[in-house]
Amino acid sequence: MYNPSYVRKVWRKREAEENRKRLEQERALAERRKLAETARKFEMERRVAEEAAQISRILKARVEEEGGSLKDLSKNQIRSRRAFIRRELAEGNMFEPVKNIIQRVAEEHGLCIGDLVGRSRCRKLVAVRQKAIREVHQTRPDLSYVQIGRAFNRDHTTVLHAIRKGEK
């Protein structure tokens, strides 16, 4: 014979212990994900800083080769040189592919790539899409708004809006 109240008490105790263990595991997993994300962000910031320094060094070296200084260059000349240098750096595969960035953001939010580049204008999807656009804009300074828009099947004005909305 068994005591029903005792059995219930034991089961509640076991259930509480299982819930506690599950919560601990979830917290540990969330902490690991957070650390991995922080490490990834630091790595991306380091890469962007290195690329910016490299662009600056190349630009200054090219100007000095021609016997001038940065002050002597017009804005158009500087822009064209930056574009040329960015193309050179992009060919060296120094930048993370856009598809990888989109995939990473989609996975963070439990979505698929098709959701982010699709036609849906659901509020949740739009917010995640804008986050992905900002992420691409930050990690890929070599891409124009038009190129970023094409990656998301959107117009360049959508890219501008997403970037401005993120600045607020």
C-alpha positions as CSV (number, residue, x, y, z in Angstrom):
1,M,0.0,0.0,0.0
2,Y,1.1,3.5,-0.6
3,N,0.3,6.9,0.7
4,P,-1.2,9.1,-2.1
5,S,-0.2,12.4,-0.4
6,Y,3.3,11.2,0.0
7,V,3.6,10.2,-3.6
8,R,2.3,13.6,-4.7
9,K,4.8,15.3,-2.5
10,V,7.6,13.2,-3.9
11,W,6.5,13.9,-7.5
12,R,6.2,17.6,-6.9
13,K,9.7,17.6,-5.4
14,R,11.1,15.7,-8.4
15,E,9.3,18.0,-10.8
16,A,10.7,21.1,-9.0
17,E,14.2,19.7,-9.2
18,E,13.8,19.0,-12.9
19,N,12.6,22.5,-13.5
20,R,15.5,23.9,-11.6
21,K,18.0,21.9,-13.6
22,R,16.3,22.9,-16.9
23,L,16.5,26.5,-16.0
24,E,20.1,26.2,-15.1
25,Q,20.9,24.6,-18.4
26,E,18.9,27.3,-20.3
27,R,20.8,30.0,-18.4
28,A,24.1,28.4,-19.2
29,L,23.2,28.1,-22.8
30,A,22.1,31.7,-23.0
31,E,25.3,32.8,-21.3
32,R,27.4,30.8,-23.8
33,R,25.5,32.3,-26.7
34,K,25.9,35.8,-25.3
35,L,29.7,35.3,-24.9
36,A,29.9,33.9,-28.5
37,E,28.0,36.9,-29.8
38,T,30.2,39.3,-27.9
39,A,33.3,37.6,-29.2
40,R,32.0,37.7,-32.8
41,K,31.2,41.4,-32.4
42,F,34.7,42.2,-31.1
43,E,36.2,40.2,-34.0
44,M,34.1,42.1,-36.5
45,E,35.0,45.5,-35.0
46,R,38.7,44.5,-35.1
47,R,38.4,43.5,-38.7
48,V,36.6,46.8,-39.6
49,A,39.2,48.8,-37.8
50,E,42.0,46.9,-39.6
51,E,40.3,47.5,-43.0
52,A,39.8,51.2,-42.3
53,A,43.5,51.5,-41.3
54,Q,44.5,49.6,-44.4
55,I,42.3,51.8,-46.6
56,S,43.8,54.9,-45.0
57,R,47.4,53.7,-45.5
58,I,46.8,52.7,-49.1
59,L,45.1,56.1,-49.8
60,K,47.9,58.1,-48.2
61,A,50.6,56.0,-50.0
62,R,49.0,56.5,-53.4
63,V,48.6,60.2,-52.8
64,E,52.3,60.5,-51.8
65,E,53.3,58.5,-54.8
66,E,51.8,61.2,-57.0
67,G,53.6,63.9,-55.0
68,G,50.6,65.5,-53.5
69,S,48.9,65.6,-50.2
70,L,45.4,64.7,-49.1
71,K,44.5,68.4,-48.9
72,D,45.2,68.8,-52.6
73,L,42.6,66.1,-53.6
74,S,39.1,67.0,-54.4
75,K,36.2,65.1,-52.8
76,N,35.5,63.2,-56.1
77,Q,39.1,62.0,-56.4
78,I,39.0,60.8,-52.8
79,R,35.7,59.0,-53.4
80,S,36.9,57.3,-56.5
81,R,40.2,56.2,-54.8
82,R,38.2,54.8,-51.9
83,A,35.9,52.9,-54.2
84,F,39.0,51.5,-56.0
85,I,40.6,50.5,-52.8
86,R,37.4,48.9,-51.5
87,R,37.2,46.8,-54.7
88,E,40.8,45.7,-54.2
89,L,40.1,44.7,-50.6
90,A,36.9,43.0,-51.5
91,E,38.7,40.9,-54.0
92,G,41.0,39.7,-51.2
93,N,37.9,38.3,-49.4
94,M,38.5,40.4,-46.3
95,F,34.8,41.0,-45.9
96,E,32.2,38.5,-44.6
97,P,29.7,37.5,-47.3
98,V,26.3,39.2,-47.2
99,K,24.6,35.8,-47.3
100,N,26.4,34.7,-44.1
101,I,25.3,37.9,-42.3
102,I,21.7,37.5,-43.4
103,Q,21.8,33.8,-42.3
104,R,23.3,34.7,-38.9
105,V,20.6,37.4,-38.2
106,A,17.9,35.0,-39.3
107,E,19.1,32.2,-37.1
108,E,19.3,34.6,-34.1
109,H,15.6,35.3,-34.5
110,G,14.5,31.8,-35.5
111,L,13.7,32.7,-39.1
112,C,14.9,31.5,-42.5
113,I,16.7,33.5,-45.1
114,G,13.7,33.5,-47.3
115,D,11.7,35.4,-44.6
116,L,14.2,38.2,-44.6
117,V,14.6,38.6,-48.4
118,G,10.9,37.8,-49.0
119,R,8.0,40.1,-49.7
120,S,6.3,39.9,-46.3
121,R,5.8,43.2,-44.5
122,C,4.9,41.6,-41.1
123,R,6.1,43.9,-38.3
124,K,8.3,41.3,-36.7
125,L,9.9,40.4,-40.1
126,V,10.4,44.1,-41.0
127,A,12.2,44.8,-37.7
128,V,14.5,41.8,-38.1
129,R,15.1,42.7,-41.8
130,Q,16.1,46.2,-40.8
131,K,18.5,44.8,-38.2
132,A,20.0,42.6,-40.9
133,I,20.3,45.5,-43.3
134,R,22.1,47.6,-40.6
135,E,24.4,44.7,-39.8
136,V,25.3,44.3,-43.5
137,H,25.9,48.1,-43.8
138,Q,28.2,48.1,-40.8
139,T,30.2,45.0,-41.7
140,R,30.4,45.6,-45.4
141,P,31.4,49.3,-46.0
142,D,32.4,48.4,-49.5
143,L,28.8,47.9,-50.6
144,S,26.6,50.7,-51.8
145,Y,23.0,51.1,-50.7
146,V,21.8,49.7,-54.1
147,Q,24.0,46.6,-53.7
148,I,22.7,46.0,-50.2
149,G,19.1,46.5,-51.4
150,R,19.6,43.9,-54.1
151,A,20.8,41.4,-51.6
152,F,17.4,41.8,-49.8
153,N,15.3,42.2,-52.9
154,R,14.6,45.8,-51.9
155,D,15.1,49.3,-53.2
156,H,18.1,51.4,-52.0
157,T,15.6,53.8,-50.2
158,T,14.5,50.8,-48.0
159,V,18.2,50.4,-47.0
160,L,18.4,54.1,-46.2
161,H,15.3,53.9,-44.1
162,A,16.6,50.9,-42.1
163,I,19.9,52.6,-41.4
164,R,18.3,55.9,-40.3
165,K,15.8,54.0,-38.1
166,G,18.7,52.2,-36.4
167,E,20.4,55.5,-35.6
168,K,17.4,56.8,-33.6
